[in-house]
Amino acid sequence: MTTLIIGGSGFLGAELIRQAAAAQQTTAATYATRPGNASQAVWYHLDLRDAARLDAVMTEVSPRLVINASSGGADWAVTAQGPVRLALAAAKHGVRLVHVSSDAVFSGARIRYAESSLPDPVTPYGAAKAAAENGVLAVHPAALVARTSLIIGDGGSVHERLVHELAAGTRDGALFTDDIRCPVHVADLAAALLELASGDGSGIHHLAGPDAVSRHELGVLIARRDGLDASRLPTGLRADSPLSGALSVRLDSRSTQRRLSTTLRGAREFCKAPRRPSPSAHE
């Protein structure tokens, strides 16, 4: 079985490659700017805006499973339209597709969101992710869409780097105390995605941790785990900042968790243990 990881040079993509290869799956991966460091995968350059190139990669790799872990930010052509092109190609080739989405599709008005909750994004990025969800399932109804939250690892995530820089005083900014999410560990998320992919489920699934924490509380947990002075982390309120976006978005993952053998740990649990070195990956 060949697994193709779209966005394999990113943080989640690198972990998906590691776990797929450890499970003895033949693995291929794509990159937008430069390949990642994982030697277990065969690398292909791919721009999801290029339908011809996408079809060529699918033909050459001939995967049985495609996991889309790519991120194009608020670029509509990449983040909204690219996954639909991918879904069309996967449906054409008869390939299982798992598309990774985000809690950014929600406004925070309801605070807790189940899989049945309708997206109501308030940012361009959230709107692009919501459009991708709808488009993917419209053209490939057998696809699985997995929404997740802040992805944390053992030192390699964007949020962890931010915490270290803020604690060291090498970066300006603040960690918001009113910005609540349900962080998930990258290893748990990758394992859950691969487990879901091995089944025949479709539609929307939530894969986030059970602990709802503010970005500041998460920063304190990371600082304590890594031996940093948590008192040096500056605080602030997102509501007082010029940044757009939801305040409190809590993905309810209980329904999906009941179907999984993989445990999605909460931030208070996975930040207890000292971190292990993370393989570097290109964003």
N, C-alpha and C positions, 0 to 999 in steps of 0.2 A: 504494500500500500504506500503510495506516495502522497505526502502532505505538503501543500504549498502554503507558505506563510506570506501574505501580502503585508509589507511593512516590517520585514524581518530585522531591519537594522535599528528599530526602535526598542524601547525598554521592554515592553510586553512581548514584542516579536522575538527578541533574543531569548527570553525565557521559554516561549513556545517552541523555538528550535531546540533548545537544550532538552526539554522534556520529551518532545517527539522523537528526537534522536536516541534518548535513553530508553525509549520504548521500542527501539529497533524499527522505527518507521523511516523509510527513505524520505528525506526532507529536502525541499527546495524553498528558496525565499527570494523576495524581491526587495529592491531598494530604489529610492527616488534620486538620491545624490551620490552616495557611495555605499558599497557593501559593508555589512557588519563584520565583526571579528570571528563569528562562529564558523569553524571549519567543517562542522557536521553537515552544512547545507551547501547545495549548489546554488549560486547566486545569479539573478537575472535583473537587469535594469528594467524598470517599468514605470511609466507615467500613466495613471489611471484615466487620464484624459485622452489617451491614444488607443482607440478601440482596436485598430489593426495590430498594434504591438501586443495588446492584451490577448487577442485571439491567438497570436503566434506563440506567446509564452504558454498559454493553456494547451495548445496543440503539442508543443515540444515536451512539456513536463508530463502531460497526461495524468494529472492528479486524481485521486479519489476523494480528497478532502481539500477544501480551500478555507483558510481562516483569514479574514480581513482585519488586521490589527493596525492598519495605516491611519495616519492622522494628517489632515491638510489644513487644520485650523479653521478659520472662517472663510477659506477659499471655496466658494460655492461649486466651482467646476470640479474640484478635487474631492471635497468632503460630501457634497450632496449628489452630484451627478456621477462621480467616479464609481462609487459602490453599486449604482444601478447598472452601469456598463459591466461591472464584474459579475453581478447577478445574472445579467443576460447571457454572458459568456458561460457561466457555470451551468445555467439551465440548458443551453445549447449543447454542452459537452456532457450533460447528465452527471454533474459533480455535486457532491454534498457541499453546502456553503454555510459557514458561520460568520456573521458580521458583528463586530464589536461596536456597540454604541455607548452612549454616555448619559449620566444624570442631568447633563446640561439641556436635555429636551424638556425639562420641567422648570416652572417659574418659582416654585417654593410656596405658592399660595396654599397648597394642601398639606405641606410639610412631609407627610408620609405617603409614598407612592407605591402602589402595587403594579403588577404587570398589565392589568386592565386599565390603568389610568391613562387618559389621553394626554399626549404631549401639548404643552403650552409654553414654548420657549420664549425667552426675553432677550436673547443675544443672537447675533448673526451666526455664531458657531452652533448654538443650540438649534437654531432654525435649520441649518444645513444638516445636522445630525438627524433631526426629526424627519426631514425630507428624504434622507437616505433610507431610514427605516421603512417609510411608506413605500418608496420606490422598489427597494429590495424585495419586500414581501409581495408587491404587486406583480413583479415579473418572474419571481421564483418563489411561489407559495410554500415550497418545502424547505426553504431556508430557515435558519435559526438566527434571531437577533438577540444579542446579549448586552444588556445595559449594565454599566459598571460605574464606579465612583473614583475617588482619588486612589491611584495605584502607588503603593509604597513597596520598597524592597529592603535590601540590606545595605543601603548607602547610595544606590545608583539612580534614584528617582529625582525628578525635578524638585519636589517638595523637600526631600532630605538634603539636597544640596543647598536649597534656600535656607534651611534651618542652620546649617553649618556656617554659611556666610554671614547670616544675621548674628549668630552667637560670636563669631570672630570679629564683627564690626567691619567687615569688608564690603558690605552691601547695605544700602538704605532700604527701608521698607518696614512693614509691620505684619504681624500675624493676627488676623481678625478673630475676635472672640464671638462674633455674631454670625459667622459663616460656618454652617454645620453641614457635614457630609458623613458618609459611612465608608471609610477607607477600607481597602482590601489589599492583602499582600500579593505581590506579583506571582509568587509561586503557587498560591492557592487559586488565583484567578486562571492561570495557564492550565493547571490541572483540571479545574472545573470545565473550562472551555473544551479541552480534549475529551473529557468524559462525556459531556453533552454531545460533542461531535460524533462520538462512537455509537450513539443511539439514533433513533429515528424521529426525535421531537422536532417541532418547528414552531414558528411564531416567536413571541416576545418572552424573554427570561431575564430575571434580575440576578446579578452576581456581585454583591457588595457585602462588606462585613456587617456584623450585627451591632457594632458600637457606633452610635451617632456622637461625633466629637467635633468641636470647633477646630479651625486651622491652628489656633494657638494651643489648644490642649494637645493636638497631635504633635505640634512642634515640641512641646514640653516632654511628651513621651519619647520622642526621637532623641532629644537632647540628653535625657537621663539614660537612655539605652547606650548612647555613644560617649558618655562621660563628659558632656558639655555642661556649661553653666546655664541652666534654663532661665535664670533670673535676668540674663542678658538679652533675652528675646523680647523685642518691642511688641507692644500690643496696639490694637486699633479697632475701629468699627467699620465694617464694609459700608454700613448705612451712611456713614459720614464721609466716605471716599467718593471720588468721581467714577469709580469702576462700576460698570453695569453687571448684572447677573443676579441670580437667585441668592437668597440668604440661607434658608434652611431647606435642604432637599435630602430626604431620608428614603433611600430605596429599600423597600420591603422585599427581602430575598427569601423569606421563609418557605414560600411555595416551591421554589426551585431547589432550595437546600434539602427539602424532604426527599427529593428524587436523586440526590447525589450521595456518593460515598465520600467524595472530597469534602472536607470541612472548611468553610469560609470563616477564618478566624477574625475576631475583632481587633481593633488597633491596640486596645489595652493588653491583649494577649500576645500578639505578634511583636510588640515592642518590648516585651519583658526580657527576652533572650538577647545576649550580645550579638551584634550583627556579624554575618559571615561576609567575606569579600565577595563583591558582585562582579560578574563579567562585564567589561565595558561594552557599551553599545552606542551606535550613532543614533541621534534623534531623527 
